[in-house]
Amino acid sequence: MIAKKFKLPIQLFPGKRGKLFKSPNFTLKVFPADLPFSRFGVTISAKTAPKAAKRNLLKRTLFNDFRIHGKDLPVADYWITILAPAVGLANGAFVEELKRLLNVASE
């Protein structure tokens, strides 16, 4: 699991503008960082995955990937929204698409 200081509180970002990147399974918003390290946030709606256990599993998967590979990204605040097609992906494909999206965002 990722440390609490690296989690991005959504309450701080209503109406803030950032760069938007889209893929079929994710939407990524990148905001300029106010702190000397990156923070990560994940949103998944109950309509996307009706069972809380599935939503929590997807969030844990993303946060674990951020914990491992987040140091390689430029310092910024990253907010990911998981879209409905991502729920049906296998774990490997889920993480690979996320890495592709983050690589596009870091260029």
DRENLUMDREN-716444 format. One record per atom (N, C-alpha, C): residue in three letters; atom name; x, y, z. Coordinates in Angstrom, 2 decimals, padded with zeros to 5 digits. Example, Ala and Ser with C-alpha at 12.3 -4.5 7.8 and 13.67 -1.06 7.14 Angstrom:
2
<residu Ala&atome N&c1 013.19&c2 -005.69&c3 007.80>
<residu Ala&atome CA&c1 012.30&c2 -004.50&c3 007.80>
<residu Ala&atome C&c1 013.20&c2 -003.30&c3 007.80>
<residu Ser&atome N&c1 012.85&c2 -002.25&c3 007.08>
<residu Ser&atome CA&c1 013.67&c2 -001.06&c3 007.14>
<residu Ser&atome C&c1 012.90&c2 000.03&c3 007.87>
end
This chain:
107
<residu Met&atome N&c1 000.84&c2 -001.18&c3 000.00>
<residu Met&atome CA&c1 000.00&c2 000.00&c3 000.00>
<residu Met&atome C&c1 000.88&c2 001.24&c3 000.00>
<residu Ile&atome N&c1 000.36&c2 002.28&c3 -000.50>
<residu Ile&atome CA&c1 001.09&c2 003.54&c3 -000.62>
<residu Ile&atome C&c1 000.96&c2 004.32&c3 000.70>
<residu Ala&atome N&c1 002.00&c2 005.06&c3 001.05>
<residu Ala&atome CA&c1 001.97&c2 005.87&c3 002.27>
<residu Ala&atome C&c1 000.92&c2 006.98&c3 002.15>
<residu Lys&atome N&c1 000.35&c2 007.37&c3 003.28>
<residu Lys&atome CA&c1 -000.75&c2 008.34&c3 003.27>
<residu Lys&atome C&c1 -000.33&c2 009.69&c3 002.68>
<residu Lys&atome N&c1 000.91&c2 010.10&c3 002.87>
<residu Lys&atome CA&c1 001.34&c2 011.40&c3 002.35>
<residu Lys&atome C&c1 001.37&c2 011.43&c3 000.83>
<residu Phe&atome N&c1 001.39&c2 010.27&c3 000.19>
<residu Phe&atome CA&c1 001.40&c2 010.21&c3 -001.27>
<residu Phe&atome C&c1 000.00&c2 010.10&c3 -001.87>
<residu Lys&atome N&c1 -001.04&c2 010.05&c3 -001.03>
<residu Lys&atome CA&c1 -002.41&c2 010.01&c3 -001.54>
<residu Lys&atome C&c1 -002.92&c2 011.43&c3 -001.75>
<residu Leu&atome N&c1 -003.64&c2 011.61&c3 -002.82>
<residu Leu&atome CA&c1 -004.12&c2 012.92&c3 -003.21>
<residu Leu&atome C&c1 -005.57&c2 013.11&c3 -002.74>
<residu Pro&atome N&c1 -005.84&c2 014.07&c3 -001.85>
<residu Pro&atome CA&c1 -007.21&c2 014.29&c3 -001.42>
<residu Pro&atome C&c1 -008.01&c2 015.04&c3 -002.49>
<residu Ile&atome N&c1 -009.11&c2 014.47&c3 -002.91>
<residu Ile&atome CA&c1 -009.92&c2 015.05&c3 -003.98>
<residu Ile&atome C&c1 -010.53&c2 016.38&c3 -003.56>
<residu Gln&atome N&c1 -010.71&c2 016.62&c3 -002.28>
<residu Gln&atome CA&c1 -011.35&c2 017.85&c3 -001.82>
<residu Gln&atome C&c1 -010.55&c2 019.09&c3 -002.20>
<residu Leu&atome N&c1 -009.27&c2 018.95&c3 -002.47>
<residu Leu&atome CA&c1 -008.42&c2 020.09&c3 -002.80>
<residu Leu&atome C&c1 -008.53&c2 020.52&c3 -004.26>
<residu Phe&atome N&c1 -009.20&c2 019.75&c3 -005.09>
<residu Phe&atome CA&c1 -009.12&c2 019.99&c3 -006.52>
<residu Phe&atome C&c1 -010.42&c2 020.29&c3 -007.24>
<residu Pro&atome N&c1 -011.43&c2 020.81&c3 -006.58>
<residu Pro&atome CA&c1 -012.62&c2 021.15&c3 -007.38>
<residu Pro&atome C&c1 -012.33&c2 022.38&c3 -008.25>
<residu Gly&atome N&c1 -012.58&c2 022.26&c3 -009.52>
<residu Gly&atome CA&c1 -012.40&c2 023.38&c3 -010.43>
<residu Gly&atome C&c1 -010.97&c2 023.66&c3 -010.85>
<residu Lys&atome N&c1 -010.00&c2 022.92&c3 -010.33>
<residu Lys&atome CA&c1 -008.61&c2 023.13&c3 -010.74>
<residu Lys&atome C&c1 -008.42&c2 022.57&c3 -012.14>
<residu Arg&atome N&c1 -007.59&c2 023.22&c3 -012.91>
<residu Arg&atome CA&c1 -007.31&c2 022.76&c3 -014.27>
<residu Arg&atome C&c1 -005.97&c2 022.06&c3 -014.31>
<residu Gly&atome N&c1 -005.95&c2 020.98&c3 -015.06>
<residu Gly&atome CA&c1 -004.73&c2 020.23&c3 -015.26>
<residu Gly&atome C&c1 -004.73&c2 019.64&c3 -016.66>
<residu Lys&atome N&c1 -003.67&c2 018.93&c3 -016.98>
<residu Lys&atome CA&c1 -003.61&c2 018.27&c3 -018.28>
<residu Lys&atome C&c1 -004.44&c2 017.00&c3 -018.21>
<residu Leu&atome N&c1 -005.17&c2 016.73&c3 -019.28>
<residu Leu&atome CA&c1 -006.07&c2 015.59&c3 -019.33>
<residu Leu&atome C&c1 -005.56&c2 014.60&c3 -020.38>
<residu Phe&atome N&c1 -005.48&c2 013.33&c3 -019.98>
<residu Phe&atome CA&c1 -005.08&c2 012.24&c3 -020.87>
<residu Phe&atome C&c1 -006.15&c2 011.16&c3 -020.77>
<residu Lys&atome N&c1 -006.56&c2 010.61&c3 -021.93>
<residu Lys&atome CA&c1 -007.61&c2 009.61&c3 -021.93>
<residu Lys&atome C&c1 -007.15&c2 008.34&c3 -022.63>
<residu Ser&atome N&c1 -007.67&c2 007.23&c3 -022.15>
<residu Ser&atome CA&c1 -007.53&c2 005.94&c3 -022.82>
<residu Ser&atome C&c1 -008.90&c2 005.27&c3 -022.72>
<residu Pro&atome N&c1 -009.09&c2 004.14&c3 -023.37>
<residu Pro&atome CA&c1 -010.41&c2 003.50&c3 -023.29>
<residu Pro&atome C&c1 -010.81&c2 003.08&c3 -021.87>
<residu Asn&atome N&c1 -009.82&c2 002.87&c3 -020.98>
<residu Asn&atome CA&c1 -010.11&c2 002.36&c3 -019.65>
<residu Asn&atome C&c1 -009.85&c2 003.35&c3 -018.52>
<residu Phe&atome N&c1 -009.11&c2 004.41&c3 -018.80>
<residu Phe&atome CA&c1 -008.73&c2 005.36&c3 -017.74>
<residu Phe&atome C&c1 -008.84&c2 006.79&c3 -018.24>
<residu Thr&atome N&c1 -009.02&c2 007.70&c3 -017.29>
<residu Thr&atome CA&c1 -008.84&c2 009.13&c3 -017.53>
<residu Thr&atome C&c1 -007.83&c2 009.60&c3 -016.52>
<residu Leu&atome N&c1 -006.79&c2 010.29&c3 -016.98>
<residu Leu&atome CA&c1 -005.72&c2 010.76&c3 -016.11>
<residu Leu&atome C&c1 -005.68&c2 012.27&c3 -016.16>
<residu Lys&atome N&c1 -005.70&c2 012.90&c3 -014.99>
<residu Lys&atome CA&c1 -005.50&c2 014.34&c3 -014.88>
<residu Lys&atome C&c1 -004.19&c2 014.56&c3 -014.14>
<residu Val&atome N&c1 -003.37&c2 015.46&c3 -014.68>
<residu Val&atome CA&c1 -002.09&c2 015.78&c3 -014.07>
<residu Val&atome C&c1 -002.10&c2 017.25&c3 -013.69>
<residu Phe&atome N&c1 -001.89&c2 017.52&c3 -012.42>
<residu Phe&atome CA&c1 -001.88&c2 018.88&c3 -011.88>
<residu Phe&atome C&c1 -000.46&c2 019.23&c3 -011.47>
<residu Pro&atome N&c1 -000.07&c2 020.50&c3 -011.54>
<residu Pro&atome CA&c1 001.24&c2 020.90&c3 -011.03>
<residu Pro&atome C&c1 001.31&c2 020.62&c3 -009.52>
<residu Ala&atome N&c1 002.45&c2 020.18&c3 -009.07>
<residu Ala&atome CA&c1 002.62&c2 019.81&c3 -007.66>
<residu Ala&atome C&c1 002.94&c2 021.02&c3 -006.79>
<residu Asp&atome N&c1 002.35&c2 021.03&c3 -005.60>
<residu Asp&atome CA&c1 002.66&c2 022.05&c3 -004.61>
<residu Asp&atome C&c1 003.74&c2 021.56&c3 -003.65>
<residu Leu&atome N&c1 004.00&c2 020.27&c3 -003.67>
<residu Leu&atome CA&c1 004.94&c2 019.63&c3 -002.75>
<residu Leu&atome C&c1 006.12&c2 019.06&c3 -003.52>
<residu Pro&atome N&c1 007.22&c2 018.73&c3 -002.84>
<residu Pro&atome CA&c1 008.40&c2 018.21&c3 -003.56>
<residu Pro&atome C&c1 008.30&c2 016.73&c3 -003.94>
<residu Phe&atome N&c1 007.13&c2 016.13&c3 -003.82>
<residu Phe&atome CA&c1 006.95&c2 014.74&c3 -004.21>
<residu Phe&atome C&c1 005.60&c2 014.59&c3 -004.91>
<residu Ser&atome N&c1 005.44&c2 013.49&c3 -005.62>
<residu Ser&atome CA&c1 004.20&c2 013.22&c3 -006.35>
<residu Ser&atome C&c1 003.14&c2 012.66&c3 -005.42>
<residu Arg&atome N&c1 001.88&c2 012.98&c3 -005.74>
<residu Arg&atome CA&c1 000.75&c2 012.38&c3 -005.03>
<residu Arg&atome C&c1 -000.18&c2 011.75&c3 -006.06>
<residu Phe&atome N&c1 -000.91&c2 010.73&c3 -005.62>
<residu Phe&atome CA&c1 -001.74&c2 009.95&c3 -006.52>
<residu Phe&atome C&c1 -003.13&c2 009.78&c3 -005.94>
<residu Gly&atome N&c1 -004.14&c2 009.90&c3 -006.79>
<residu Gly&atome CA&c1 -005.52&c2 009.69&c3 -006.38>
<residu Gly&atome C&c1 -006.22&c2 008.81&c3 -007.40>
<residu Val&atome N&c1 -007.21&c2 008.05&c3 -006.91>
<residu Val&atome CA&c1 -007.95&c2 007.14&c3 -007.77>
<residu Val&atome C&c1 -009.44&c2 007.30&c3 -007.49>
<residu Thr&atome N&c1 -010.23&c2 007.36&c3 -008.55>
<residu Thr&atome CA&c1 -011.68&c2 007.41&c3 -008.44>
<residu Thr&atome C&c1 -012.27&c2 006.27&c3 -009.26>
<residu Ile&atome N&c1 -013.24&c2 005.59&c3 -008.66>
<residu Ile&atome CA&c1 -014.01&c2 004.59&c3 -009.40>
<residu Ile&atome C&c1 -015.43&c2 004.64&c3 -008.85>
<residu Ser&atome N&c1 -016.39&c2 004.76&c3 -009.73>
<residu Ser&atome CA&c1 -017.77&c2 004.94&c3 -009.27>
<residu Ser&atome C&c1 -018.43&c2 003.60&c3 -008.97>
<residu Ala&atome N&c1 -019.50&c2 003.67&c3 -008.21>
<residu Ala&atome CA&c1 -020.27&c2 002.46&c3 -007.89>
<residu Ala&atome C&c1 -021.00&c2 001.93&c3 -009.12>
<residu Lys&atome N&c1 -021.26&c2 002.79&c3 -010.10>
<residu Lys&atome CA&c1 -021.87&c2 002.31&c3 -011.35>
<residu Lys&atome C&c1 -020.86&c2 001.51&c3 -012.17>
<residu Thr&atome N&c1 -019.60&c2 001.89&c3 -012.08>
<residu Thr&atome CA&c1 -018.55&c2 001.19&c3 -012.83>
<residu Thr&atome C&c1 -018.35&c2 -000.21&c3 -012.29>
<residu Ala&atome N&c1 -018.22&c2 -000.33&c3 -010.97>
<residu Ala&atome CA&c1 -018.06&c2 -001.63&c3 -010.31>
<residu Ala&atome C&c1 -019.00&c2 -001.64&c3 -009.11>
<residu Pro&atome N&c1 -020.16&c2 -002.29&c3 -009.23>
<residu Pro&atome CA&c1 -021.15&c2 -002.22&c3 -008.16>
<residu Pro&atome C&c1 -020.69&c2 -002.79&c3 -006.81>
<residu Lys&atome N&c1 -019.77&c2 -003.75&c3 -006.83>
<residu Lys&atome CA&c1 -019.32&c2 -004.34&c3 -005.57>
<residu Lys&atome C&c1 -018.11&c2 -003.59&c3 -005.03>
<residu Ala&atome N&c1 -018.19&c2 -003.22&c3 -003.76>
<residu Ala&atome CA&c1 -017.11&c2 -002.47&c3 -003.11>
<residu Ala&atome C&c1 -015.81&c2 -003.25&c3 -003.10>
<residu Ala&atome N&c1 -015.90&c2 -004.56&c3 -002.99>
<residu Ala&atome CA&c1 -014.69&c2 -005.38&c3 -002.96>
<residu Ala&atome C&c1 -013.91&c2 -005.23&c3 -004.28>
<residu Lys&atome N&c1 -014.61&c2 -005.20&c3 -005.40>
<residu Lys&atome CA&c1 -013.96&c2 -005.03&c3 -006.70>
<residu Lys&atome C&c1 -013.35&c2 -003.64&c3 -006.83>
<residu Arg&atome N&c1 -014.10&c2 -002.60&c3 -006.39>
<residu Arg&atome CA&c1 -013.57&c2 -001.23&c3 -006.44>
<residu Arg&atome C&c1 -012.30&c2 -001.12&c3 -005.60>
<residu Asn&atome N&c1 -012.32&c2 -001.69&c3 -004.41>
<residu Asn&atome CA&c1 -011.15&c2 -001.62&c3 -003.54>
<residu Asn&atome C&c1 -009.98&c2 -002.40&c3 -004.11>
<residu Leu&atome N&c1 -010.24&c2 -003.53&c3 -004.75>
<residu Leu&atome CA&c1 -009.17&c2 -004.30&c3 -005.37>
<residu Leu&atome C&c1 -008.49&c2 -003.50&c3 -006.48>
<residu Leu&atome N&c1 -009.30&c2 -002.83&c3 -007.31>
<residu Leu&atome CA&c1 -008.73&c2 -002.01&c3 -008.39>
<residu Leu&atome C&c1 -007.92&c2 -000.85&c3 -007.83>
<residu Lys&atome N&c1 -008.42&c2 -000.21&c3 -006.78>
<residu Lys&atome CA&c1 -007.67&c2 000.89&c3 -006.16>
<residu Lys&atome C&c1 -006.36&c2 000.40&c3 -005.56>
<residu Arg&atome N&c1 -006.40&c2 -000.74&c3 -004.87>
<residu Arg&atome CA&c1 -005.17&c2 -001.28&c3 -004.29>
<residu Arg&atome C&c1 -004.15&c2 -001.64&c3 -005.37>
<residu Thr&atome N&c1 -004.63&c2 -002.17&c3 -006.48>
<residu Thr&atome CA&c1 -003.74&c2 -002.50&c3 -007.59>
<residu Thr&atome C&c1 -003.05&c2 -001.25&c3 -008.12>
<residu Leu&atome N&c1 -003.82&c2 -000.17&c3 -008.31>
<residu Leu&atome CA&c1 -003.23&c2 001.08&c3 -008.80>
<residu Leu&atome C&c1 -002.27&c2 001.68&c3 -007.79>
<residu Phe&atome N&c1 -002.66&c2 001.74&c3 -006.54>
<residu Phe&atome CA&c1 -001.78&c2 002.32&c3 -005.53>
<residu Phe&atome C&c1 -000.50&c2 001.51&c3 -005.37>
<residu Asn&atome N&c1 -000.58&c2 000.19&c3 -005.51>
<residu Asn&atome CA&c1 000.62&c2 -000.64&c3 -005.43>
<residu Asn&atome C&c1 001.55&c2 -000.33&c3 -006.60>
<residu Asp&atome N&c1 000.98&c2 -000.16&c3 -007.78>
<residu Asp&atome CA&c1 001.80&c2 000.19&c3 -008.94>
<residu Asp&atome C&c1 002.44&c2 001.56&c3 -008.77>
<residu Phe&atome N&c1 001.71&c2 002.51&c3 -008.21>
<residu Phe&atome CA&c1 002.28&c2 003.83&c3 -007.93>
<residu Phe&atome C&c1 003.41&c2 003.73&c3 -006.91>
<residu Arg&atome N&c1 003.23&c2 002.88&c3 -005.92>
<residu Arg&atome CA&c1 004.26&c2 002.72&c3 -004.89>
<residu Arg&atome C&c1 005.56&c2 002.22&c3 -005.52>
<residu Ile&atome N&c1 005.44&c2 001.30&c3 -006.46>
<residu Ile&atome CA&c1 006.63&c2 000.71&c3 -007.08>
<residu Ile&atome C&c1 007.24&c2 001.63&c3 -008.13>
<residu His&atome N&c1 006.41&c2 002.19&c3 -009.01>
<residu His&atome CA&c1 006.91&c2 002.94&c3 -010.17>
<residu His&atome C&c1 006.71&c2 004.44&c3 -010.08>
<residu Gly&atome N&c1 006.14&c2 004.94&c3 -009.02>
<residu Gly&atome CA&c1 005.85&c2 006.36&c3 -008.90>
<residu Gly&atome C&c1 007.08&c2 007.24&c3 -008.83>
<residu Lys&atome N&c1 008.19&c2 006.68&c3 -008.38>
<residu Lys&atome CA&c1 009.43&c2 007.46&c3 -008.27>
<residu Lys&atome C&c1 010.00&c2 007.82&c3 -009.64>
<residu Asp&atome N&c1 009.61&c2 007.06&c3 -010.67>
<residu Asp&atome CA&c1 010.12&c2 007.29&c3 -012.02>
<residu Asp&atome C&c1 009.36&c2 008.41&c3 -012.75>
<residu Leu&atome N&c1 008.24&c2 008.85&c3 -012.20>
<residu Leu&atome CA&c1 007.42&c2 009.87&c3 -012.84>
<residu Leu&atome C&c1 007.86&c2 011.27&c3 -012.43>
<residu Pro&atome N&c1 007.63&c2 012.27&c3 -013.27>
<residu Pro&atome CA&c1 007.92&c2 013.64&c3 -012.86>
<residu Pro&atome C&c1 007.04&c2 014.04&c3 -011.67>
<residu Val&atome N&c1 007.53&c2 014.97&c3 -010.87>
<residu Val&atome CA&c1 006.79&c2 015.40&c3 -009.68>
<residu Val&atome C&c1 005.55&c2 016.18&c3 -010.12>
<residu Ala&atome N&c1 004.40&c2 015.65&c3 -009.74>
<residu Ala&atome CA&c1 003.10&c2 016.26&c3 -010.07>
<residu Ala&atome C&c1 002.04&c2 015.55&c3 -009.23>
<residu Asp&atome N&c1 000.82&c2 016.04&c3 -009.31>
<residu Asp&atome CA&c1 -000.31&c2 015.37&c3 -008.68>
<residu Asp&atome C&c1 -001.07&c2 014.64&c3 -009.78>
<residu Tyr&atome N&c1 -001.26&c2 013.34&c3 -009.62>
<residu Tyr&atome CA&c1 -001.89&c2 012.49&c3 -010.62>
<residu Tyr&atome C&c1 -003.23&c2 012.00&c3 -010.10>
<residu Trp&atome N&c1 -004.29&c2 012.23&c3 -010.88>
<residu Trp&atome CA&c1 -005.61&c2 011.75&c3 -010.51>
<residu Trp&atome C&c1 -006.14&c2 010.85&c3 -011.62>
<residu Ile&atome N&c1 -006.43&c2 009.58&c3 -011.29>
<residu Ile&atome CA&c1 -006.90&c2 008.61&c3 -012.27>
<residu Ile&atome C&c1 -008.35&c2 008.25&c3 -011.98>
<residu Thr&atome N&c1 -009.16&c2 008.26&c3 -013.03>
<residu Thr&atome CA&c1 -010.53&c2 007.77&c3 -012.94>
<residu Thr&atome C&c1 -010.59&c2 006.47&c3 -013.73>
<residu Ile&atome N&c1 -011.05&c2 005.43&c3 -013.07>
<residu Ile&atome CA&c1 -011.18&c2 004.12&c3 -013.71>
<residu Ile&atome C&c1 -012.54&c2 004.07&c3 -014.39>
<residu Leu&atome N&c1 -012.55&c2 003.74&c3 -015.67>
<residu Leu&atome CA&c1 -013.78&c2 003.67&c3 -016.45>
<residu Leu&atome C&c1 -014.30&c2 002.23&c3 -016.50>
<residu Ala&atome N&c1 -015.52&c2 002.06&c3 -016.91>
<residu Ala&atome CA&c1 -016.20&c2 000.76&c3 -016.88>
<residu Ala&atome C&c1 -015.46&c2 -000.37&c3 -017.62>
<residu Pro&atome N&c1 -014.89&c2 -000.16&c3 -018.80>
<residu Pro&atome CA&c1 -014.23&c2 -001.28&c3 -019.49>
<residu Pro&atome C&c1 -013.03&c2 -001.85&c3 -018.72>
<residu Ala&atome N&c1 -012.43&c2 -001.07&c3 -017.83>
<residu Ala&atome CA&c1 -011.25&c2 -001.53&c3 -017.09>
<residu Ala&atome C&c1 -011.59&c2 -002.62&c3 -016.09>
<residu Val&atome N&c1 -012.83&c2 -002.69&c3 -015.67>
<residu Val&atome CA&c1 -013.23&c2 -003.68&c3 -014.66>
<residu Val&atome C&c1 -013.07&c2 -005.10&c3 -015.20>
<residu Gly&atome N&c1 -013.28&c2 -005.29&c3 -016.49>
<residu Gly&atome CA&c1 -013.18&c2 -006.61&c3 -017.09>
<residu Gly&atome C&c1 -011.77&c2 -007.03&c3 -017.51>
<residu Leu&atome N&c1 -010.79&c2 -006.13&c3 -017.37>
<residu Leu&atome CA&c1 -009.44&c2 -006.47&c3 -017.80>
<residu Leu&atome C&c1 -008.76&c2 -007.42&c3 -016.82>
<residu Ala&atome N&c1 -007.86&c2 -008.24&c3 -017.35>
<residu Ala&atome CA&c1 -007.01&c2 -009.06&c3 -016.49>
<residu Ala&atome C&c1 -006.01&c2 -008.14&c3 -015.78>
<residu Asn&atome N&c1 -005.48&c2 -008.60&c3 -014.67>
<residu Asn&atome CA&c1 -004.60&c2 -007.76&c3 -013.86>
<residu Asn&atome C&c1 -003.39&c2 -007.26&c3 -014.65>
<residu Gly&atome N&c1 -002.78&c2 -008.11&c3 -015.45>
<residu Gly&atome CA&c1 -001.61&c2 -007.71&c3 -016.22>
<residu Gly&atome C&c1 -001.94&c2 -006.65&c3 -017.26>
<residu Ala&atome N&c1 -003.04&c2 -006.82&c3 -017.97>
<residu Ala&atome CA&c1 -003.46&c2 -005.85&c3 -018.98>
<residu Ala&atome C&c1 -003.85&c2 -004.53&c3 -018.33>
<residu Phe&atome N&c1 -004.45&c2 -004.60&c3 -017.16>
<residu Phe&atome CA&c1 -004.85&c2 -003.41&c3 -016.40>
<residu Phe&atome C&c1 -003.63&c2 -002.55&c3 -016.08>
<residu Val&atome N&c1 -002.59&c2 -003.17&c3 -015.55>
<residu Val&atome CA&c1 -001.37&c2 -002.46&c3 -015.16>
<residu Val&atome C&c1 -000.61&c2 -001.96&c3 -016.39>
<residu Glu&atome N&c1 -000.57&c2 -002.75&c3 -017.45>
<residu Glu&atome CA&c1 000.15&c2 -002.35&c3 -018.66>
<residu Glu&atome C&c1 -000.47&c2 -001.11&c3 -019.30>
<residu Glu&atome N&c1 -001.80&c2 -001.06&c3 -019.36>
<residu Glu&atome CA&c1 -002.43&c2 000.12&c3 -019.95>
<residu Glu&atome C&c1 -002.20&c2 001.35&c3 -019.09>
<residu Leu&atome N&c1 -002.21&c2 001.15&c3 -017.78>
<residu Leu&atome CA&c1 -001.92&c2 002.27&c3 -016.88>
<residu Leu&atome C&c1 -000.50&c2 002.78&c3 -017.12>
<residu Lys&atome N&c1 000.46&c2 001.90&c3 -017.27>
<residu Lys&atome CA&c1 001.84&c2 002.32&c3 -017.53>
<residu Lys&atome C&c1 001.95&c2 003.08&c3 -018.84>
<residu Arg&atome N&c1 001.25&c2 002.61&c3 -019.88>
<residu Arg&atome CA&c1 001.25&c2 003.31&c3 -021.17>
<residu Arg&atome C&c1 000.70&c2 004.73&c3 -021.03>
<residu Leu&atome N&c1 -000.38&c2 004.87&c3 -020.29>
<residu Leu&atome CA&c1 -001.00&c2 006.18&c3 -020.10>
<residu Leu&atome C&c1 -000.06&c2 007.10&c3 -019.30>
<residu Leu&atome N&c1 000.59&c2 006.58&c3 -018.29>
<residu Leu&atome CA&c1 001.51&c2 007.40&c3 -017.50>
<residu Leu&atome C&c1 002.75&c2 007.79&c3 -018.31>
<residu Asn&atome N&c1 003.21&c2 006.92&c3 -019.20>
<residu Asn&atome CA&c1 004.34&c2 007.26&c3 -020.06>
<residu Asn&atome C&c1 003.98&c2 008.39&c3 -021.01>
<residu Val&atome N&c1 002.78&c2 008.37&c3 -021.54>
<residu Val&atome CA&c1 002.32&c2 009.46&c3 -022.42>
<residu Val&atome C&c1 002.26&c2 010.76&c3 -021.63>
<residu Ala&atome N&c1 001.79&c2 010.70&c3 -020.40>
<residu Ala&atome CA&c1 001.65&c2 011.88&c3 -019.57>
<residu Ala&atome C&c1 003.01&c2 012.45&c3 -019.14>
<residu Ser&atome N&c1 004.00&c2 011.59&c3 -018.98>
<residu Ser&atome CA&c1 005.31&c2 012.06&c3 -018.51>
<residu Ser&atome C&c1 006.18&c2 012.62&c3 -019.62>
<residu Glu&atome N&c1 005.76&c2 012.48&c3 -020.87>
<residu Glu&atome CA&c1 006.56&c2 013.01&c3 -021.99>
<residu Glu&atome C&c1 006.41&c2 014.49&c3 -022.14>
end
